[in-house]
Amino acid sequence: MVSRRGFTLVELLVTFAIAGILIASSVPGFVRSMRIYRDAQGREQIIQHLRAARQLAITRHCPVIVRFGDGVATTSVDNYTIHEDTNGDRIAQSTERQVLRTLPQGVLLGQIALAPVDSLIFDINGTLWPGSSGGQLVLATRGGPDTLVVTPVGMVYHP
């Protein structure tokens, strides 16, 4: 009587084939989940930074300017600058704090519809600068457009 231990080559191949099929069928769902997560992360990043800029204007008693992109382009923008305008001249000085923020890879601001065109200026009371009407920031994500609204009173929300 011969004692056999282990698996035959055919049994191992069948096991690996089944495992491969299961893994291959789960990859598209995983990729879709990661895309949804990244899109939500980009949206929440912008919301949190705009709310923080508004709060910074109130607590520091100076205007805070959030400028999207390079000041020229209003589509396909992947970064924005938060500037504490301590002297109120709307020009970044070397003595004023300025922070560049970049959106997660693959997330872009597809359209910036603000007044003024590319900036939000929070006044010392947290509202937008007089004459500013807020507007919309539309994120161009692979899951489709995602809109953020900024009201004249400085509130940011996702409808």
N, CA, C and O of each residue as an XYZ file, in Angstrom:
636
protein
N       0.835     -1.169      0.000
C       0.000      0.000      0.000
C       0.889      1.244      0.000
O       1.759      1.404      0.856
N       0.655      2.112     -0.968
C       1.445      3.335     -1.121
C       0.686      4.498     -0.482
O      -0.496      4.702     -0.758
N       1.355      5.238      0.351
C       0.735      6.393      1.006
C       1.025      7.649      0.174
O       2.180      7.958     -0.119
N      -0.041      8.365     -0.203
C       0.120      9.595     -0.984
C      -0.187     10.793     -0.112
O      -1.193     10.833      0.596
N       0.685     11.750     -0.179
C       0.451     13.009      0.526
C       0.588     14.141     -0.466
O       1.382     14.067     -1.405
N      -0.200     15.205     -0.252
C      -0.112     16.360     -1.130
C      -1.184     16.336     -2.202
O      -2.114     15.530     -2.170
N      -1.022     17.259     -3.166
C      -1.996     17.426     -4.227
C      -1.353     17.079     -5.563
O      -0.138     17.188     -5.733
N      -2.159     16.674     -6.470
C      -1.646     16.399     -7.809
C      -1.509     17.721     -8.557
O      -2.057     18.744     -8.147
N      -0.781     17.679     -9.642
C      -0.578     18.877    -10.456
C      -1.905     19.392    -11.007
O      -2.112     20.604    -11.068
N      -2.787     18.519    -11.397
C      -4.097     18.921    -11.926
C      -4.906     19.636    -10.846
O      -5.541     20.651    -11.131
N      -4.897     19.137     -9.634
C      -5.639     19.774     -8.535
C      -5.095     21.184     -8.263
O      -5.864     22.119     -8.039
N      -3.784     21.322     -8.285
C      -3.191     22.640     -8.067
C      -3.553     23.602     -9.194
O      -3.866     24.763     -8.930
N      -3.518     23.147    -10.435
C      -3.853     24.005    -11.560
C      -5.307     24.453    -11.507
O      -5.608     25.611    -11.797
N      -6.206     23.553    -11.140
C      -7.618     23.912    -11.022
C      -7.804     24.947     -9.911
O      -8.554     25.908    -10.077
N      -7.124     24.754     -8.783
C      -7.213     25.691     -7.661
C      -6.713     27.084     -8.069
O      -7.353     28.092     -7.768
N      -5.560     27.130     -8.759
C      -5.022     28.419     -9.199
C      -5.913     29.080    -10.243
O      -6.054     30.303    -10.246
N      -6.504     28.306    -11.112
C      -7.404     28.861    -12.122
C      -8.629     29.491    -11.465
O      -9.045     30.584    -11.851
N      -9.204     28.817    -10.486
C     -10.370     29.365     -9.770
C      -9.982     30.639     -9.022
O     -10.711     31.631     -9.051
N      -8.823     30.606     -8.349
C      -8.363     31.794     -7.619
C      -8.126     32.952     -8.586
O      -8.469     34.093     -8.274
N      -7.545     32.678     -9.754
C      -7.303     33.716    -10.756
C      -8.586     34.331    -11.255
O      -8.667     35.547    -11.429
N      -9.598     33.503    -11.489
C     -10.894     34.010    -11.945
C     -11.530     34.896    -10.885
O     -12.077     35.951    -11.207
N     -11.463     34.480     -9.632
C     -12.036     35.286     -8.541
C     -11.312     36.630     -8.406
O     -11.955     37.664     -8.226
N     -10.005     36.618     -8.490
C      -9.237     37.864     -8.369
C      -9.528     38.780     -9.557
O      -9.731     39.982     -9.387
N      -9.547     38.202    -10.768
C      -9.803     39.015    -11.962
C     -11.188     39.639    -11.941
O     -11.373     40.747    -12.444
N     -12.157     38.949    -11.371
C     -13.510     39.511    -11.330
C     -13.649     40.597    -10.268
O     -14.569     41.412    -10.347
N     -12.761     40.629     -9.280
C     -12.864     41.648     -8.232
C     -12.064     42.914     -8.546
O     -12.310     43.947     -7.924
N     -11.129     42.874     -9.475
C     -10.275     44.029     -9.786
C     -11.076     45.233    -10.291
O     -10.842     46.338     -9.800
N     -12.012     45.085    -11.248
C     -12.753     46.270    -11.700
C     -13.526     46.965    -10.573
O     -13.582     48.194    -10.532
N     -14.107     46.206     -9.678
C     -14.818     46.801     -8.544
C     -13.868     47.541     -7.619
O     -14.203     48.603     -7.095
N     -12.691     46.982     -7.421
C     -11.688     47.631     -6.571
C     -11.226     48.936     -7.198
O     -11.113     49.949     -6.507
N     -10.957     48.925     -8.498
C     -10.521     50.135     -9.199
C     -11.604     51.200     -9.136
O     -11.302     52.373     -8.917
N     -12.858     50.814     -9.325
C     -13.984     51.752     -9.253
C     -14.087     52.344     -7.840
O     -14.328     53.541     -7.684
N     -13.908     51.515     -6.826
C     -13.966     52.001     -5.439
C     -12.852     52.995     -5.156
O     -13.072     54.000     -4.480
N     -11.669     52.725     -5.663
C     -10.542     53.641     -5.449
C     -10.785     54.973     -6.160
O     -10.431     56.028     -5.634
N     -11.383     54.933     -7.344
C     -11.687     56.153     -8.080
C     -12.722     56.987     -7.318
O     -12.567     58.202     -7.188
N     -13.763     56.345     -6.820
C     -14.793     57.048     -6.047
C     -14.181     57.671     -4.801
O     -14.491     58.809     -4.448
N     -13.308     56.914     -4.138
C     -12.644     57.422     -2.929
C     -11.787     58.640     -3.251
O     -11.828     59.633     -2.524
N     -11.003     58.578     -4.346
C     -10.128     59.690     -4.715
C     -10.939     60.931     -5.075
O     -10.571     62.046     -4.705
N     -12.047     60.736     -5.800
C     -12.903     61.864     -6.157
C     -13.479     62.523     -4.902
O     -13.487     63.748     -4.786
N     -13.953     61.714     -3.980
C     -14.509     62.243     -2.724
C     -13.417     62.935     -1.908
O     -13.666     63.955     -1.266
N     -12.230     62.384     -1.938
C     -11.114     62.984     -1.209
C     -10.798     64.376     -1.765
O     -10.570     65.307     -0.992
N     -10.781     64.529     -3.088
C     -10.527     65.832     -3.704
C     -11.604     66.840     -3.346
O     -11.296     67.985     -3.016
N     -12.875     66.424     -3.409
C     -13.993     67.304     -3.065
C     -13.893     67.744     -1.604
O     -14.015     68.932     -1.304
N     -13.675     66.803     -0.708
C     -13.590     67.134      0.716
C     -12.374     67.998      1.025
O     -12.431     68.847      1.914
N     -11.279     67.794      0.306
C     -10.092     68.622      0.511
C     -10.400     70.077      0.213
O     -10.059     70.958      1.001
N     -11.038     70.335     -0.912
C     -11.372     71.715     -1.276
C     -12.334     72.316     -0.252
O     -12.136     73.445      0.196
N     -13.370     71.571      0.120
C     -14.337     72.080      1.100
C     -13.637     72.441      2.401
O     -13.853     73.526      2.939
N     -12.806     71.550      2.907
C     -12.135     71.804      4.184
C     -11.169     72.987      4.102
O     -11.087     73.785      5.036
N     -10.442     73.104      2.997
C      -9.506     74.219      2.875
C     -10.231     75.557      2.729
O      -9.767     76.567      3.257
N     -11.361     75.577      2.021
C     -12.118     76.827      1.906
C     -12.725     77.224      3.251
O     -12.733     78.402      3.606
N     -13.228     76.250      3.992
C     -13.763     76.552      5.327
C     -12.662     77.020      6.265
O     -12.872     77.920      7.077
N     -11.489     76.409      6.152
C     -10.355     76.830      6.985
C      -9.897     78.239      6.610
O      -9.532     79.017      7.490
N      -9.909     78.579      5.320
C      -9.522     79.923      4.877
C     -10.503     80.960      5.430
O     -10.099     82.035      5.872
N     -11.780     80.627      5.401
C     -12.801     81.529      5.949
C     -12.563     81.761      7.448
O     -12.607     82.892      7.931
N     -12.314     80.670      8.163
C     -12.064     80.774      9.598
C     -10.776     81.536      9.878
O     -10.702     82.293     10.846
N      -9.767     81.345      9.044
C      -8.502     82.054      9.205
C      -8.702     83.561      9.052
O      -8.109     84.342      9.796
N      -9.524     83.971      8.102
C      -9.812     85.397      7.907
C     -10.460     85.992      9.150
O     -10.166     87.124      9.534
N     -11.338     85.224      9.771
C     -12.021     85.719     10.972
C     -11.055     85.809     12.147
O     -11.008     86.828     12.836
N     -10.284     84.745     12.380
C      -9.423     84.724     13.568
C      -8.194     85.612     13.442
O      -7.725     86.151     14.444
N      -7.662     85.779     12.231
C      -6.469     86.614     12.044
C      -6.812     88.067     11.727
O      -5.920     88.914     11.680
N      -8.081     88.361     11.511
C      -8.537     89.720     11.179
C      -7.815     90.291      9.961
O      -7.408     91.453      9.950
N      -7.667     89.448      8.933
C      -7.085     89.911      7.675
C      -7.734     89.127      6.536
O      -8.155     87.987      6.730
N      -7.816     89.727      5.360
C      -8.394     89.002      4.225
C      -7.564     87.759      3.897
O      -6.340     87.762      4.030
N      -8.241     86.714      3.472
C      -7.574     85.503      3.010
C      -8.053     85.240      1.585
O      -9.253     85.174      1.319
N      -7.099     85.093      0.685
C      -7.405     84.905     -0.734
C      -7.093     83.466     -1.123
O      -5.998     82.963     -0.871
N      -8.069     82.816     -1.737
C      -7.858     81.487     -2.298
C      -7.885     81.665     -3.810
O      -8.920     81.987     -4.392
N      -6.731     81.451     -4.436
C      -6.602     81.657     -5.885
C      -6.400     80.301     -6.545
O      -5.503     79.540     -6.180
N      -7.246     80.018     -7.518
C      -7.210     78.729     -8.205
C      -6.368     78.826     -9.463
O      -6.553     79.734    -10.274
N      -5.445     77.891     -9.626
C      -4.615     77.835    -10.819
C      -3.598     78.947    -10.875
O      -3.124     79.435     -9.849
N      -3.271     79.341    -12.095
C      -2.214     80.323    -12.317
C      -2.727     81.732    -12.579
O      -1.944     82.612    -12.936
N      -4.017     81.963    -12.410
C      -4.584     83.286    -12.644
C      -5.055     83.497    -14.063
O      -5.650     84.531    -14.365
N      -4.805     82.539    -14.946
C      -5.205     82.657    -16.345
C      -6.233     81.577    -16.688
O      -7.324     81.879    -17.171
N      -5.879     80.336    -16.438
C      -6.747     79.210    -16.797
C      -7.869     79.039    -15.782
O      -7.652     79.167    -14.577
N      -9.055     78.752    -16.271
C     -10.182     78.472    -15.386
C     -10.764     77.086    -15.661
O     -11.868     76.772    -15.215
N     -10.017     76.258    -16.395
C     -10.398     74.867    -16.615
C      -9.170     73.990    -16.418
O      -8.037     74.435    -16.599
N      -9.410     72.745    -16.046
C      -8.337     71.758    -15.837
C      -7.279     72.262    -14.861
O      -6.082     72.179    -15.134
N      -7.722     72.779    -13.736
C      -6.825     73.301    -12.704
C      -6.637     72.225    -11.631
O      -7.606     71.615    -11.178
N      -5.386     71.999    -11.230
C      -5.130     70.968    -10.222
C      -4.512     71.511     -8.938
O      -4.090     70.735     -8.081
N      -4.455     72.855     -8.794
C      -3.887     73.413     -7.572
C      -4.538     74.756     -7.238
O      -5.223     75.365     -8.060
N      -4.302     75.186     -6.018
C      -4.791     76.489     -5.570
C      -3.892     76.986     -4.457
O      -3.219     76.205     -3.785
N      -3.891     78.305     -4.271
C      -3.036     78.949     -3.280
C      -3.905     79.630     -2.236
O      -4.899     80.277     -2.565
N      -3.525     79.480     -0.985
C      -4.206     80.166      0.124
C      -3.241     81.224      0.647
O      -2.138     80.910      1.096
N      -3.672     82.480      0.583
C      -2.790     83.613      0.888
C      -3.412     84.481      1.977
O      -4.524     84.986      1.823
N      -2.681     84.649      3.084
C      -3.097     85.574      4.146
C      -2.622     86.971      3.744
O      -1.428     87.267      3.788
N      -3.556     87.811      3.358
C      -3.239     89.154      2.864
C      -3.228     90.135      4.030
O      -4.178     90.897      4.210
N      -2.173     90.119      4.811
C      -2.124     90.904      6.054
C      -2.201     92.408      5.832
O      -2.680     93.133      6.704
N      -1.737     92.891      4.682
C      -1.817     94.334      4.446
C      -3.004     94.717      3.560
O      -3.205     95.903      3.297
N      -3.784     93.759      3.099
C      -5.010     94.041      2.361
C      -4.837     94.563      0.952
O      -5.772     95.135      0.391
N      -3.645     94.380      0.356
C      -3.439     94.917     -0.997
C      -3.704     93.900     -2.111
O      -3.555     94.222     -3.290
N      -4.090     92.688     -1.748
C      -4.393     91.590     -2.688
C      -3.188     91.139     -3.494
O      -3.348     90.465     -4.512
N      -1.996     91.493     -3.065
C      -0.755     91.069     -3.714
C       0.060     90.284     -2.693
O       0.237     90.724     -1.557
N       0.552     89.125     -3.101
C       1.337     88.289     -2.193
C       2.715     88.903     -1.968
O       3.502     89.056     -2.902
N       2.986     89.248     -0.732
C       4.291     89.772     -0.335
C       5.110     88.625      0.269
O       4.548     87.617      0.697
N       6.420     88.778      0.300
C       7.280     87.727      0.854
C       7.054     87.546      2.354
O       7.366     86.489      2.904
N       6.513     88.569      3.020
C       6.277     88.480      4.467
C       4.917     87.874      4.806
O       4.628     87.609      5.973
N       4.086     87.654      3.798
C       2.755     87.102      4.029
C       2.760     85.589      3.771
O       3.408     85.092      2.850
N       2.026     84.896      4.606
C       1.968     83.437      4.476
C       1.152     83.043      3.248
O       0.052     83.546      3.020
N       1.723     82.130      2.466
C       1.072     81.651      1.254
C       1.340     80.149      1.154
O       2.487     79.710      1.243
N       0.272     79.366      0.969
C       0.400     77.914      0.915
C      -0.190     77.402     -0.393
O      -1.320     77.738     -0.747
N       0.581     76.588     -1.105
C       0.112     75.972     -2.350
C      -0.468     74.601     -2.028
O       0.181     73.790     -1.367
N      -1.665     74.344     -2.484
C      -2.330     73.053     -2.290
C      -2.551     72.404     -3.652
O      -2.910     73.080     -4.616
N      -2.339     71.107     -3.726
C      -2.536     70.352     -4.964
C      -3.608     69.300     -4.746
O      -3.638     68.643     -3.706
N      -4.480     69.141     -5.717
C      -5.529     68.140     -5.646
C      -4.939     66.748     -5.846
O      -3.867     66.612     -6.435
N      -5.628     65.708     -5.361
C      -5.137     64.347     -5.585
C      -4.998     64.059     -7.078
O      -5.721     64.622     -7.900
N      -4.063     63.177     -7.414
C      -3.821     62.831     -8.817
C      -5.099     62.313     -9.465
O      -5.787     61.455     -8.912
N      -5.404     62.841    -10.635
C      -6.597     62.422    -11.362
C      -7.819     63.277    -11.085
O      -8.847     63.110    -11.742
N      -7.731     64.195    -10.120
C      -8.851     65.081     -9.796
C      -8.481     66.493    -10.254
O      -7.434     67.022     -9.880
N      -9.343     67.091    -11.059
C      -9.110     68.440    -11.573
C     -10.341     69.303    -11.347
O     -11.461     68.798    -11.264
N     -10.125     70.591    -11.250
C     -11.233     71.530    -11.299
C     -11.517     71.758    -12.771
O     -10.765     72.453    -13.454
N     -12.592     71.179    -13.258
C     -12.918     71.255    -14.678
C     -13.421     72.619    -15.081
O     -13.227     73.046    -16.219
N     -14.073     73.314    -14.146
C     -14.592     74.649    -14.440
C     -14.615     75.460    -13.158
O     -15.041     74.982    -12.107
N     -14.150     76.690    -13.264
C     -14.173     77.624    -12.136
C     -15.059     78.779    -12.564
O     -14.706     79.539    -13.466
N     -16.202     78.911    -11.924
C     -17.153     79.974    -12.271
C     -17.351     80.847    -11.037
O     -18.333     80.701    -10.310
N     -16.411     81.749    -10.812
C     -16.423     82.622     -9.638
C     -16.398     84.079    -10.082
O     -16.069     84.393    -11.226
N     -16.753     84.954     -9.158
C     -16.618     86.382     -9.385
C     -15.899     86.965     -8.170
O     -16.483     87.009     -7.087
N     -14.643     87.416     -8.316
C     -13.766     87.489     -9.471
C     -13.451     86.098    -10.043
O     -13.677     85.073     -9.400
N     -12.926     86.102    -11.261
C     -12.844     84.911    -12.101
C     -12.169     83.703    -11.453
O     -12.694     82.594    -11.554
N     -11.034     83.878    -10.799
C     -10.275     82.727    -10.320
C     -10.013     82.732     -8.820
O      -9.202     81.942     -8.337
N     -10.684     83.607     -8.074
C     -10.349     83.765     -6.656
C     -11.576     83.866     -5.766
O     -12.659     84.271     -6.186
N     -11.356     83.481     -4.527
C     -12.309     83.745     -3.450
C     -11.560     84.576     -2.422
O     -10.486     84.180     -1.968
N     -12.111     85.717     -2.053
C     -11.471     86.583     -1.071
C     -12.391     86.671      0.143
O     -13.473     87.254      0.087
N     -11.927     86.073      1.242
C     -12.707     86.099      2.479
C     -12.323     87.336      3.272
O     -11.146     87.574      3.542
N     -13.329     88.123      3.643
C     -13.140     89.337      4.428
C     -12.967     88.961      5.902
O     -13.133     87.797      6.264
N     -12.640     89.926      6.745
C     -12.367     89.642      8.158
C     -13.593     89.160      8.925
O     -13.457     88.637     10.031
N     -14.772     89.325      8.367
C     -15.972     88.822      9.037
C     -16.426     87.475      8.462
O     -17.483     86.965      8.835
N     -15.620     86.895      7.546
C     -15.908     85.567      7.008
C     -16.749     85.552      5.750
O     -16.904     84.507      5.119
N     -17.294     86.700      5.378
C     -18.056     86.765      4.117
C     -17.080     87.010      2.975
O     -15.903     87.294      3.195
N     -17.581     86.896      1.767
C     -16.733     87.212      0.631
C     -16.581     88.721      0.515
O     -17.441     89.490      0.945
N     -15.480     89.116     -0.069
C     -15.160     90.529     -0.257
C     -16.331     91.243     -0.914
O     -16.965     90.667     -1.798
N     -16.648     92.482     -0.516
C     -17.751     93.204     -1.155
C     -17.599     93.231     -2.679
O     -16.524     93.515     -3.209
N     -18.679     92.936     -3.352
C     -18.652     92.862     -4.810
C     -18.444     91.453     -5.333
O     -18.659     91.190     -6.516
N     -18.021     90.531     -4.448
C     -17.856     89.131     -4.851
C     -19.177     88.409     -4.664
O     -19.886     88.624     -3.681
N     -19.492     87.563     -5.609
C     -20.771     86.864     -5.506
C     -20.609     85.363     -5.312
O     -21.600     84.632     -5.330
N     -19.386     84.892     -5.129
C     -19.180     83.455     -4.981
C     -19.277     82.784     -6.330
O     -18.836     83.330     -7.341
N     -19.853     81.601     -6.342
C     -20.006     80.892     -7.598
C     -19.872     79.400     -7.421
O     -20.211     78.850     -6.373
N     -19.372     78.746     -8.463
C     -19.276     77.294     -8.462
C     -17.881     76.832     -8.840
O     -17.184     77.453     -9.643
N     -17.503     75.723     -8.235
C     -16.291     75.006     -8.613
C     -16.751     73.626     -9.052
O     -17.384     72.904     -8.282
N     -16.438     73.262    -10.276
C     -16.881     71.974    -10.806
C     -15.664     71.069    -10.945
O     -14.756     71.337    -11.732
N     -15.664     69.993    -10.166
C     -14.585     69.028    -10.251
C     -14.840     68.092    -11.413
O     -15.935     67.547    -11.554
N     -13.829     67.906    -12.242
C     -13.928     66.978    -13.370
C     -13.303     65.671    -12.917
O     -12.081     65.522    -12.921
N     -14.133     64.740    -12.533
C     -13.658     63.456    -12.071
C     -14.078     62.380    -13.051
O     -14.943     62.610    -13.897
N     -13.482     61.223    -12.946
C     -13.843     60.129    -13.853
C     -15.251     59.644    -13.598
O     -15.872     59.033    -14.468
N     -15.759     59.913    -12.404
C     -17.134     59.537    -12.087
C     -18.147     60.546    -12.588
O     -19.348     60.355    -12.397
N     -17.694     61.618    -13.225
C     -18.587     62.660    -13.716
C     -18.360     63.954    -12.967
O     -17.622     63.970    -11.982
N     -18.977     65.044    -13.410
C     -18.773     66.344    -12.754
C     -19.364     66.362    -11.349
O     -20.397     65.749    -11.080
N     -18.688     67.075    -10.472
C     -19.097     67.200     -9.077
C     -18.995     68.676     -8.714
O     -17.903     69.242     -8.756
N     -20.106     69.309     -8.360
C     -20.153     70.754     -8.173
C     -20.104     71.149     -6.701
O     -20.768     70.546     -5.858
N     -19.310     72.167     -6.411
C     -19.277     72.804     -5.093
C     -19.779     74.229     -5.273
O     -19.440     74.889     -6.256
N     -20.576     74.700     -4.339
C     -21.140     76.047     -4.410
C     -20.554     76.883     -3.278
O     -20.473     76.434     -2.135
N     -20.147     78.105     -3.613
C     -19.665     79.072     -2.622
C     -20.633     80.242     -2.641
O     -20.814     80.881     -3.678
N     -21.253     80.527     -1.510
C     -22.240     81.601     -1.429
C     -21.555     82.927     -1.098
O     -20.420     82.926     -0.623
N     -22.223     84.053     -1.338
C     -21.629     85.359     -1.013
C     -21.304     85.536      0.470
O     -20.452     86.353      0.821
N     -21.967     84.789      1.334
C     -21.661     84.900      2.764
C     -20.495     84.008      3.175
O     -20.179     83.901      4.360
N     -19.840     83.352      2.174
C     -18.642     82.577      2.441
C     -18.875     81.110      2.779
O     -17.931     80.405      3.138
N     -20.101     80.643      2.671
C     -20.401     79.251      2.977
C     -20.065     78.389      1.747
O     -20.278     78.794      0.604
N     -19.538     77.202      2.018
C     -19.192     76.266      0.959
C     -19.985     74.994      1.209
O     -20.003     74.462      2.319
N     -20.643     74.513      0.154
C     -21.390     73.269      0.319
C     -21.439     72.478     -0.982
O     -21.191     72.998     -2.070
N     -21.767     71.217     -0.824
C     -21.895     70.278     -1.942
C     -23.371     69.936     -2.072
O     -23.920     69.227     -1.229
N     -24.025     70.440     -3.134
C     -25.477     70.214     -3.244
C     -25.835     68.755     -3.507
O     -27.014     68.420     -3.621
